[in-house]
Amino acid sequence: MNTIYRDLLVHKYLHRPYKLHTVDHGGHGPVIIFLHGLASSSANWSELIPLLQPRYRCITIDLIGFGESPKPQWYGYTIDDHLFNIHGAVKSLRLKEPFILVGHSLGSLLATRYARIHPGIIRQLLLLSPPIYSPLDSIESRSARQRTSLYLRAYRFIRTHPKVTPDNIFRLTQILPQMKFLTLNRAIWIPFMRSLEQCIENQTLLEDIRKVRAPIDIFYGLFDEVIVPYNIKQTAKIHDVTIHPLRVNHIVGKRYAASVAKVLANDTTRT
C-alpha cells in the first residue's frame, strides 16, 4: 500500500496515534517527562537533563511534527491532536507511578492541558516560559494588553503573509539572537504554522491552570522575547501556583537549567 494512503488509513480514518520519538535517558528516582517548545525538539533539554539524572529518571518526547517524530502534512496540529499522540507515547512507557511533567513554551501549554485531563497520573507540573496570551478584554494593564496584542498580530502576520517563508524565517534566526530558539525548516513549516495558530494563538492556558490538581511551578525569563510578564504574574492568584522569575531569555540554557534543577532538588517530597 502507498505510504501516504497507509498513513491516512491508520491515523486519519482508524484514528491511531503516531509513534512519537521518545528517549529514556535513564537516571534514578521519580519519572520526569519533558515536552519541548514550538519549532524545537528534545535537544531543548540538553542542559537540564544531566543535572536531574542523579535524582530522576528523565524521558523526552518529540512532539508530532517536530524533531524526529512523524511530520504529517495533512494533520491539524490542534491541542487535541498533540495530546492524543502524547498520551499514546505516555501509555507506551507503562509507568506505574504518577510522574512529573515539564513543558517549555508550546510544550507548557500542552503539558497544562494534559495535566488537566489526566489528573491521576501527574505528580507535579513545571511550566517553562509559557507564552500566556490572555483575552485582551481581561487584561487590566494597558501596557500588557498592548504587548499581548502585538504578539498575536505578529503571529497572525507570520501565518498569513505570503512573503513569510521557511527560508526567510531561517535568515532572521541567523541575524537576530532573540530568535535563535527557532529551528525552522521546510519539513516542519506546516506543523509550525498550524501549532502556532491552534495551540498558541487560540489557547486556554489560564482556564486549564485553574483546573489542574497538581502543584504548578512557572519559570520565566526577565529577558524572554515572547513573554508578557504581567500575564504570568496573574497566575500567582491561582491556588498552588509558584512563580520563579529568572534573569534569562527564552532558551533553556545553563543558568535556566540550574534554576529549574534547584527547585526540583528541593521538591522531591512534594506530591
N, C-alpha and C positions, 0 to 999 in steps of 0.2 A: 504494500500500500504506500502511496506517495506520503512523504514525511509530513507535508502540510496538512493533507487530509486526515492523517492519523492524529496529528496534533489537535485538529478541530474536533474530531470524533471523541477522543479521550477527555480533553479538557474543556471543550465548549458544550458538547451535547451530553456526554456522560458525567460532566462536572466533577472530574477528578482533580485533586490538587497537583501542581507541578512539584517535582522533586527539587527543592532548593539546595544550593551548595551550602553544606553545613560542616563545620570543623570542630571537633572536640580537641581543645588544646591541652587537656589534662589539668592537673592540679588536684588539690585535696580540699575537702570540705564541701559546703553547700554549693549548689549549681548556680552560675550566673549565665544568662543568655543575653547576647548583645545584638541589637538591631541598628544598623548604620543609617546614615542620612541620605538625602537626595543626591543623585549623581555621584555616589561613593560606593564603597564595598567594605568587606570585613577588614581590609587593610587599615581602615579608620582606627582600629583598636590596637595597633602595634605598640604604642607607648604604654597603654594601660594594662593589657593582659599580663605581661611579665611581673608587674607589681602585685597582681592579685593571686597568681598561681600558688604561692605558699599557703594561702588560706581558702582558696575557692577552686572549684572545677569550672573552667571557662569554656563556653561554647558560642561560636559565632555563626550567624546565618546571613547569607547574601539575599537581599530582598529580590522578589521576582522582578526581572527587567534590569538587574544591576549585578556587578561583579561577575562571578562565574555561574550564576543561576540562569535559567532559560529567559529569553527575551522575546516572547511572542508579540508580533506587531499588531495583531488583531485585538489584543487584550484591552480592557477598560482601565485597569490600574486604579480602581476605586479603593477606598479604605477597606471595604468588604472583600475585594479581590486580594489585596495584600494579606489581610488577616486569615483568609481561607487557606492560603498557602503557608503562612507562618504556622498556623495551627497544625497543618499536616506535618511540617518539619518537627514541631514540638512533640507530637504524638509518636513520631518515629523514634524518638530518643528513649521512650519508655521510662521516663523519670518516675521515681516512687515518692518523692517528697516535693513540696512546694519550692519554687525557685525564685531567685532574684531576676528581675527583668530590667535591662538597661537599654535606653534608646537615645540616639543622638539625632537632633534636627528632625527630619521626616520620621526617623525611627522612634523618636519620642512621642509623636502623635499616634503612631501605630501601637506602640507599647501601652499607652494610656488606654486606648480603646480595647486592646486585648485584655488588659487587667480588669477593665470594667465588665467584659462579657465572660471572663473566665476567673472569677474571684477566688475560687477554691484552690487554685494552683499557684498563685502569685504571693510570695512572701514579702517582697519589698519592691518598690518601683523607683528607679532613678532616671530622671529626665535631664538630658544634657542639651543645652542650647535649644530649648523648644521654641519654634517660631510662633508665638502666640499672637494671633491677629484677631482680637475681639471684634464683634459687630461695632461699627463706628458709632452708632447711636447710644452704645452702652459705655463709651469711654469718656469720662468726665474731663480729663486733662486735654486741653486744646492741642498742646504740642504732641502728645502721644497719639491723639486722633489724627493729626496731620501726618505724622510719621507712619502710622499704620496704613493710612490711605495711600501714601506714597509707595510703600512696598507692594500693596495689592495692585496698584496701577502699573507698576514696573513689571510684575509677574504677568499681568494680562497683556502688556505690550510684547513681552518676550513670546508669548503663545500666539499672538495674532498678527504680528508684524512680519510680512513676507521676507524682509531682508535679514531677519534673525535666523541664522543657520548654525548648525553644529560647528562649522569651521570658524565663523565669526565669534561665537562664544569662546571657542578654544583660544583664539587670538587674544581675546580680552583677559582670559585667565592667565596668560603669559605676561601681559602688560600690567595688570592690576593685582597687587599682592593680596588684596582683600577677597579675591575670587579664587584663590588657589585651592579652596576646598572642593571646587567643582572639577570632576574628571570626565568631561563630556566627550563623546564621540558619536558617530553616526548610529552605531548599534544600539545605544541607549537613548537616542533622541526622542523617540515616541514614548517609551516608559517615563522619561524625564518630564516631557510636556504634560502627559496625562496625569502623572502623580502630582505634579505641581498644581494643576487645576483641581483635581478631585480630592486630594488629601490636604494640601496646604491652604489653598485659597478658600475652599469650601469646608473648613474644619469645624469641629465641635469640641475642641480640646477642653475648654473650661467646664462644659457640661459633663464631659467624661471624667475629669478630675474629681468633680463633686460626687460622682457615683462609684469611685474606686474605694475599696475597703482597705487595701494595704497602705502602709505608711509610704509617703512620697517625699523624695528629696529632689529639688530642682537646682541645677547648676547653670549659671550663665556668665558669659564674659562681659566685662565692662567695655571692652573694645570690639564686641561682636558686631559683624557687619549686617546681620539680618534680624537683630533682636530689638524689641521695644521694651526697655526696662520697666516702664510703668505697667504694662500689661502683665509682665511676670510677677511684679510685686503684688498685684491683685490676688494672686493665688495664695498669698500668705493668710488671707482671710478665710480660706477653706480649711476645714478640720484636718489635722495630721499632715500638713504640708510644711516642709522646711526648705528655705531658700538659701543658696550658697553663691553670692556674687564673687567672681574671680577676676583678677587682673590679666585676662587672656582674651583671645579673639575666638572665632568660631571653630577653629581646628582643635582636635583633642591632641595637643602636643604634650611635651614633658611636664610642664607646670600644671596644665589642666589635669592630666592623668594622675599626678601626685596628689592633687587635692581630692579627687574622687576616691582614690585608693585610701587616703587617710580617713575619710568618712566611713568607708566600708570596714576598715580595720577597727573602728570604734563601735560599729553597729552589728557585730557578729552574733550578738544575743538578741537582737531586735526581731520581733515577729509581727 
